[in-house]
């Protein structure tokens, strides 16, 4: 049984005119009567496509610079009339209204206008009124009307015309896309206007589009998918990366790659971060990206096996050659030098991703049962990263090299899950202790992993030492300088321990706790 509904009459009003003429010609050649508005009607007419202007049909001119043109009963009556309802058919016949079978509308580019830094008045003018009204009306009445809301759907329209019209299932799918489009559009407007009124934190809306289903989540029995944001207040990130080679990304690959990006881009120098189970097993800066990778890998070669690697510089051929000798799940970089991808791709399973532009997000969100936590990123105030703002509470003058290592360690420890202790030397982590329920265990873990490299290293603690015992473990291992937030009720006890050992200790006054 053929349940396709023929297309006899169409209304077209589009801002984005890509593909317009081709679609107009196809509709005309298929015997479809076309009504149109403003510049859309002019474009169709200029191409020799017969078109009736909306104002000619309604008998009411466009006015107010185009703000009023389609908000008329002869338009909305034709869109909303249920063509299977005798009462509706009688009503439109009485008022000389002809029903529409097809609506083609796309909206004013509000989000792009905001992104262009246009002034307030121009952004307001790009809030479409008639477009969303007609789209929603047609979507509600999808039993009678097919609605095209984006040029990407023109292929579906071509197929439908050749097949004799849209099926009900196809019209229903198009209606769903309309409501998603208008929901996203309204969310963008509400969020922007809230920001203008400094009331943006009172209400948050986010739209996410599914990129792909994943094989499973953190464990094989958990279903999972990956979604990309389509909301202006959420910066792009790992979800927008382009995969160039390798197996499909997994749930855990995405979470580790996200952590690796945030860690690598926390540094202005060439930096490599190697992440395993959301924690770093190596972070380093270097003279170039190959040097940074070698230093990061040396931190914990055992844990780096099967890790995720992110860089804040293009992957060089030298880095690719070194990386290819180590089993690595994912590598993500802004780009790759000539030949680097080919070297890496010799391993069929490695996932090679490119993310050309990345900036650490200024906000962070975390789902909780029944709601969402949103906070400013730890990077919003990075003044504590500069040693010029620190207070030295023990020890004498230290070398510029040690101070640089302390600053590196303090930035790098931000990537480590609390309680976090990171030992560093020569611009590289040499031992990391993380995720323990007390700082003493984290200190033990860091020095154990560092081994002999603890001698002469510096240490960063993401939060204060509540007692001197954790600090004493670092001192006994040979750490010569420590940076920590300070602020414990036992700070004087901790300072006395550092003075007795003759090590330099600095207070930042800023904490780097990270639980997720």
N, C-alpha and C positions, 0 to 999 in steps of 0.2 A: 504493500500500500504506500502510495506517494503522499507524504504528509508535508511536503514543502509548500511554503506560502509564496506565491508569485510577488514580484516587486513591480508595482505599477507607478508609484508616485514616491518621490524622494525629496527630502529637505537637506540641503548642504550648507554648512556655515563653519568654516575652518580658519584658524589662525595659521597653523602649519599647513602650507599648501603643497608640500612634497607629494607627488603622485596624483594631485588633484585633476589635472587635465586628462590623464590616462583613464582615471575612474569616470570622469564626466563623459568622455567619449564612449566608454563601454556602456554606461547607463543609457545614453541617448541612442546608441546603436541597438540596444535591447528594448527600445520602445518605452523607456521610463520617462515620465514627466518630471522635470527638475525645477524646484523652487530654491532660491538662494538669497543670501544677504550681502550687502556692502561690497567689499573688495573681492569676496569669493565669487559673487555674481559677475563682477566686472572681469575677473580672470577667465571664467568660463565663457562669457560672451566674446571676449577678445580672441579666444581660441576657436570661435565659430560654433560653439555648442549652444543650442537653444536653451534658454533659461528664463524663468519668470521671477522677477524681483519680488521679495516678500512684501514690500510696501505697495506694489501694484496689486497683489492678491488681497492684502488686508484693507487697502484703501486708507492706510494710515502711514504717514511718512516717518522715516528714521529721524530721531531728534536727540538732542543733548549729546552731540558728538558720538552717536551710535550707542549710547547707554540704553535707549529704548528703540527697539526694532522688532523683536520677536515676541515680546510679552503681550500677546494679543489672543483673544478667544479663537480666532480662525486658525491660528497656529497651534495652540495648545489643545484645542478641541480635536484637531486632526491627529495630534500625537496620542492623546489619551483615550480616544474612542475605542472601546472594545468592539471589534468588528464581528464578534459572535453574539453580541447583545442587541436584540431588536430595539430596546429603549434607547440605547446609545446611537444606533443607526438612525432612528427617527429624529433624535435631537439634532444631529449634524445635518440631516437633510432639511429640517425646518429652518436652520440658520445658514444654509448654503455653505456648509463646511465639507471639504473633501478630505478623507482620511489619508494618512501617510502609511506607507509600508516600510520605509527605510529612512533613518536619520543618520547623517554623517556630520559629526561635530567634534572638534577638539578645542581645547580651552586656551585662553590667554596664558602666556608663560609667566605666571606669578613667581614661582620659585626661582627661575632664571633671572628675572628682573631684580629680585632681592639679592641674589648672588652677585649681580653686576654692580652692587653698591649704589643703585639708583636712589634718588631722594624719596622721602615719605610719600609725596603726592603722586609721583610716578608709580610707585608700588601699589598705591590704592587704586589707580586707574587700571592696573592689570589684574584686579579682582573681577573675574568673570561672573556675571549674574544670569544672563539669558542662557548661556551655554550649559551650566550645571542644571538649570531648571528643565531645559528640554531633554538633556541626557537622562535625568532622573525620571521624567515623565515617560519617555520611551522605554526605559528599563523596567519601570513598573508595569507598563502595558506590553511586555515582551510577548505576550500571547498573540498580539496582532502586529507588532512593530519590531523590526530588526534595528539595532543601534550599533554604529561603528564609532568608537571613541578615540581611535589612534591610527595613524597611517600604517602601523605595523599589521593591522587587521585587513588591509586591502586585499591581500592574497586570499583570505577567507571569503571576501566579498566577490572576487572574481570567480572563485569556484562555485559559490552559491548561484550567481547569475547564470553560469553555464549549466548548472544542474536544475534550474527552474525555481530557485528561491531557497530560503533558509528553512531548516527543520525547526521544530519547537525546541529541541535539545540545543541546537546551535544558538537560537535566539536567547535561550536561558543563560547559556555560557557568556554571551556578549553582555547581557544585562548584569551579570555578576561582575564583569570587568568594569562596567560603568560605576557601580557602587563602590568598588575598590578605588577607582580613579577619583571620584568626587570625595571620598573619605580622606584620601591622601591630600587632595587639593585643599579641603577645609582645614585639615590638621596643620598644613603649612601656613595658612593664613592666621589661624588662631595662635600658633606658636610665635610667629613673627610679631603679631600685634601685641602679644603678651610681653615680648622682649622690649618693644617700644615703650610700653607702660611700666617697665621694670617689674612686671608681674609674671615673668616667664616661669618662675619656680613653682607657681601655684598649680600648674596644670601641665602635664606632658603627654604628648601623643607621638606614637612611633608606628611606622608602617614598615613591614619587612616582607620582601618577596623571596620565596623559596628558590634557591639556586639549583639544588639537587638533593635527592634523598641520599643518605649515607648508608653504608653496609650495615652499620649498627652504631650504638653510642659508646659510652665508656666500656661497656661489657657487651658480649654478643647477644644477650637477651633483651637489650634496650634498643628500641627503634629510635632513629635520629634523622635529622635533615639539617642542612645549612641554609641560612637565610641571609640576604644582603639588605642593608637598611636603605630606605628611600626617604629619609627624614633629614631635614637640613641641620638639626642640632646635633646629629651624630656624625662624627668625622669618619671618612672612609678608612678602611684598614684591611686586615687579612681576608675578609670576605670579598674584597674587590681584586685580590691578586689573580693573575693569569697563570694557569699551569701550562708549562711548555713540554713537560715530559714526566713519565712515571705512572705508577699506580694511582688510583683515585685516593684523594685525601680522606683520612678517617676523622672521626670526632676528636680523638686525642691529638692527631696531627694538627688540627686547627687550633686547639687550645695551646699547644706547645709553640706553634709558629707565632701566635699572637703574643705570647710572653717573650719570645725571642726578639720579635720586632721592637717591642717596647724597651727591652734592655739595650739592644744595639743602638737605637736612636736616642738613647739617653746621653749619648756622648757625641761631641762635635768632631773628635779625631776619628780616623779610620778605626772601626770597631767591629768585632765579631762576638756574638753571643751564642753559646751552645746550650740548649735547654733539654732537660730530660724530666718528664713528669712534672712540668710547670716550674721547675727550679733550675737555676744555672749550674752546670758542671764546668763552666769556663766562660769568663768574660775578659776581653783584653782589648787594649788599643795598641796601635803599632805605627811604624813609619809608613807602611802601606797595608793593604788588606790581607796580603799573604802573610806578612809578619804578624799581624793581629790574630789571624787564624792559628798560626803555629803556637803562639803564646796561650791562646784560649784552650786549645786542645791539650797542651801540656799540663794544664791545671788538674785534669782528672781523665786521662785517656780511657780508663776502664768504663766510667759512666758515659763518656762521649759516644761509645759504641751504640748505634741505634738512636742517636740524638737528632735534634732539629737545630739547624744552623741558620742564623740571620746575620746579614751584613748591612751597614749603612753606606757602603760604597759598592761600585760595580765589582763583581767577582772577576779577578784577574786569572790569566791562564796558569800562573804559578800557584795561586790558591786552589784552583780547580784540580790541578795535578796532585796536590797534597791531600785535598779532601777526598779524591777518588780512591785513595788507599784505605779509607776508613768507611765502614758500613754506616751510612747516614740515611735517615728516613726522609728528611726534607731539607732543602736549601732554598732560602728566599732572599732576594737581593733586588736593588733598584734596576740593575741591568747586568749584562755579562759581556766581558771582552771577547773579541773574535776567537773562536776555537774553544772557549771555556765550556759552553753547553755541550759541545760534541764530546769533550773529555768526560764530563760528568755523566752524560747519557749512555756511556758504555756500560754503566750499571742499570739494568732495565727497570729496577724497582724504585730507584731514587726519584722523589718528586721534586721537580725543578720549577720554582715559582718566581714570577716577576711582579713586583709592586713598585711602579716608577716613582710615585709620590706618596710619602708617608710622613705624618706628623703625629707625635704622641698626643692622644686625646686630652682635652682640657676637662672632660667629665668622665665619670665611670658609673656604670649601672650594674646592679646585681639583683637578680630575681630572688625574692623570698616568698614563703608561702603566703598567699593572699595579697602580695604587693611587690614593690620594687624599691630598692635602696639606690639613691643617686647621690654622688658626692663629687666635689672638685677633685681633679687628679692631684697627686702628690707633687706634680711638676708645676702646678699653677704658681706656686711661690718657690722658686729655685734659689732664692738668695742664700739659703743655708748651704748651698753647694760650694760657695766661694769661701776659701779659708780666711779671707779678709774680715769675714763676719764672725769668725770663731773666737772663742776665749781659750787661751792656753792656761791650764790649771796645774801643770807639773812639767818638770824637765826644763832643760835649757834650750838654746837656739838649735834648730834642726836644719839640715841641708835642704836646698831647693828640691832635690830629687825626692827626699822623703816626704816633703810637703806635697809634691805632685802626686805621689803614690797615695797619700792620705785623701786627697781630693778625689782621685780616681776611685778609691775604695768606698768612699762615702756615697758617690753616685751609684756605684755598682751594687752596693748592698740593698738599694731600693728594689732590685729585681728579685731578691731572695725572700722566701716566705718566713714569717716570724715564727719563733725567735731567730734572728739572723745575725750571724757572725761571718765576716768575709776577711780573709787574709790576702794581702796583695804585695807584689814586688815588681818593679820595673814595668808598671802600667798593665799588670795582668793579675787576675786572681790566682792564688796558689793553693787555697784551701777554703772550702765553704761549708758552714754548718747551718742547717735550716730546719724549720718545721718542728722543732722540739718543744716540749711543754715547759722547759726552763732554759735559761741562758747558759747555765753551766754545761749541760749536755751539748748545746750548740757549739760552745767554745771547744769542748773536747773533740767533737766531730771535725771542726775546722782544722785544728792542729794535727789531728790524726791523718786527715787527708793530705795536708801539706807536708807532713814528715819533716825531713831536713830543711825544706824550703821555708819553714817557720822562722829559722834563724835569720835575723835582720829584716824580717818583713814588718809590715804595718797591718793594723786591724781596724775594721769598722764594725760597730754594733748598731743595729737599727733602732734600738731603744736603750734607755739607761741600764747600767748594771745595778740591780737592787742590792747586791752584796759584793764584796770584794773577791769572792771565790772564783767567779767567772774570769775576772781580770787576771787573777793569779795564775790560772791555767795558761793564759796567753803569755804572761811574763815568763813562766817556767819554760815555755816552748821557744823562747828567744825573740818574741815580738818586741820591737824597739819603740813603737809609737802607736797610739790608739786615738781614734776619733769616735765620739759617742754624743748623744743629745744632752746628757746630764739631766738633772731634775729629780733625782732620787732623794729620799729623806736621809739616805746614808751616803750622799755624795762625798762628805768629808772623809769617811772611812775609805772609800774607793780612791780618792785623791791621795790620801796618806799612803796607800799601798803602792800607787804609781810613783810617788816621790821616793819611797824607800827603795824601789827597784831602779830608780834613776831613768825612768822612761818618760817620754813626752806624751801628754794626754791633752786633748782638745775637746771642748764642749761646743756643740753647734747650736743648741737651743731649739733644734727641729728634730722631729721623729720621723722614721721611715717605715713604720709598721705596714705589713702587707699580709693579710690573712687568706686572700683568694688567688 
